[in-house]
Amino acid sequence: MARLLLTDDEWNLIADVFPKPATTGRPPRDPREIVDGILWILRTGSPWRDLPEEFGPWQTVWRLFDQWNSDGTLNEILRCLQAAFVDIGEIDNDLWCIDGTIVRAHRCAAGGGKKGIPRNRLITH
C-alpha cells in the first residue's frame, strides 16, 4: 500500500498547514496518517468503514475529513501540492481534463419519474 501514501517530500510541502498539537488533553492522531487515510478513501472509492486499520479508526478519519473540508484545510493542502507540482512541471496549469464517459443516471434519478399513472392512485370499481 506504500504507493498510495504521501512521499516525504509531499508531506513536507503540507506539514505547515496543520497546527502544532496542544500540550494538554488527549494526544491527537498523526495528521499524516489521517491525510493518507483520506487519500486512500478518495483513490479507492471504498466506504469509510472499509478503511484499513493502519490509518486509524475510520470514525476519526471521517470526522477530520469533514472538519478539514468545512474549514478550508483540504483546499489549502490541494493548493500547496498543486503549486509545487506546477512549479516542477508535473502539472500543466493550462489544461485540466475530467473523464465523464461513465457518468450515467436514470431518468428517475433526475426527478423525471416514471411514465403513466401510479398504481396506488388507480380507482377500480
C-alpha positions, 0 to 999 in steps of 0.5 A: 500500500506504500504507493498510495501514501504521501512521499516525504517530500509531499508531506513536507510541502503540507506539514505547515498547514496543520497546527502544532498539537496542544500540550494538554488533553488527549494526544491527537492522531498523526495528521499524516496518517489521517491525510493518507487515510483520506487519500486512500478513501478518495483513490479507492472509492471504498466506504469509510468503514472499509478503511484499513486499520493502519490509518486509524479508526475510520470514525476519526478519519471521517470526522477530520475529513469533514472538519478539514473540508468545512474549514478550508484545510483540504483546499489549502493542502490541494493548493500547496501540492498543486503549486509545487507540482506546477512549479516542477512541471508535473502539472500543466496549469493550462489544461485540466481534463475530467473523464465523464464517459461513465457518468450515467443516471436514470431518468428517475434519478433526475426527478423525471419519474416514471411514465403513466399513472401510479398504481396506488392512485388507480380507482377500480370499481 
